[in-house]
Every structure is written in structure tokens, then in C-alpha cells.
Amino acid sequence: MKFPPLQPGVLLQRKNRFSALVQLEGGEKIAAYVPTTGRLTGALQPGYRVWLENSHNPKRKLAYTVLLSELLGGGLCSINAMMANALFIEAVQKKRLHAFPYEQIEKEVVYGHSRLDFRLSSSKGVCWVEVKSVTYVENGIGMFPDAPTDRGKRHLEVLAELAKGGQRAAAVFIAQRADALYFAPYEAVDPEFSKTLRQVHQQGVEIVAYRCKLSLEEISISNAIPVVI
């Protein structure tokens, strides 16, 4: 997946969860949109070099969006949480994910009182998928969530209900950085989510994780990584 033309800068301050103060390369200080609900621990801190997209849309409250950050240990991290869904769709369509050999992709499908990211289907059957973006890595282990998430827990419980009914269901965790060698739930941040992930796995929900390769020009899923739950 190609990035739009990006403009470099330095993060000065995370003003709140969805906005940050950034100094552009020319010295101008601007407020920029941060497209995630997570804390971005270790991925977006004051002093980090970042890359932004300028929407050139005068109707937007914040014209710039922060898309990438440069990690302390080197390498890049995509901080756009919704990018994980787009990466998954692209990889399924291009037949890059052996675990998901499906032709049809339905987005935002309602089941009961919940809405799941995808329902995949083909002559081989149906698979319900919920995708989560991983931006935190510690000692090679990509972990989710980096902030407590009741919504994420509910999604897992819906997947378990589907699996118990005989349908294929999977929780897919996509590390939008290259240094994730394994995936594990972030127990210290959200013990309830971690507990639920283990429970639904025992009830038949598949837990799958991938990492990405990325540059200033593009990002894509590179390979599956082991899951430790």
C-alpha cells in the first residue's frame, strides 16, 4: 500500500489522544490529527521524528495527519490504527495470507448487537474476522492493547459465539512495524482483555498475528509471527 507524499517533522507534544503539536522541517509549528485511539506507548513520544500527510482540505479542522514515526531503536511505525484493516484487505485480495484463502470480503458486518470488521467467504466457507492494530513492541514482542479496551473484549466474545456455533472466527493482530517477532496480549495494561483472549481461543477462535515491512513510500504485511497467549 502506497503512502501519499509525506512531510517530515518532529513531535513536540501529544495534546490529547487525537491531536499533537508538531514542528515541521521548515520550523512551522502545527496541530496535527493522530489517527488512533491507543496511547502509542513507545511509538509516538515528544522528540520523535514523524511524517505527516497534508490533506490540502480547508474544511478540515486539522489539515495534517501524522502517519509514521521513527522508533528510538531505528525503523518506522505506522500509527494509523485503521491502516491495519486496509492492509488485511489488500493482503487477502492479493492472496498473500495462506490462512485466509477467500474471494469475497464484506466489511463492517452486523452480528447481533455488534459489528465485526470482516466476513470472508468462498466455496470453502465463511470466516468472521476482527482486526487489531499493534504499535507497541517490547523485546521483540508485539503487544495489544496499549490502553484498556472494553470494545475489543466484546469483539472477542462475539467471535467466540460464532465459533461455538460452528463458524470459523479469527482475531487478527497486525504489527505495523518490522521489529515484532512474536505477539502476546498486553497483560499489564488490560488483564481482562488478555484473559478473554485466552478463553475465546479455547472456545475455537483462531488467534493470528502478522508484522509489516514499511518505508516512507509504502507499507505491506510481510509475514505471520508466532502467537504466545
NORHUNOR-V422208 format. One record per run of one state. SS is the DSSP state (h for helix, s for strand, l for the rest). FROM is the first residue (numbers start at 1). TO is the last residue. If there is no record, write none. Layout:
ss->(SS/SS)
from->(FROM/FROM)
to->(TO/TO)
This chain:
ss->(l/s/l/s/l/s/l/s/l/s/l/s/l/s/l/h/l/s/l/s/l/s/l/s/l/s/l/h/l/s/l/s/l/s/l/h/l/s/l/s/l)
from->(1/2/3/7/17/19/25/29/35/49/55/64/71/76/79/83/94/104/112/114/123/125/135/136/139/141/145/150/165/168/176/177/178/182/186/191/203/206/215/218/228)
to->(1/2/6/16/18/24/28/34/48/54/63/70/75/78/82/93/103/111/113/122/124/134/135/138/140/144/149/164/167/175/176/177/181/185/190/202/205/214/217/227/229)
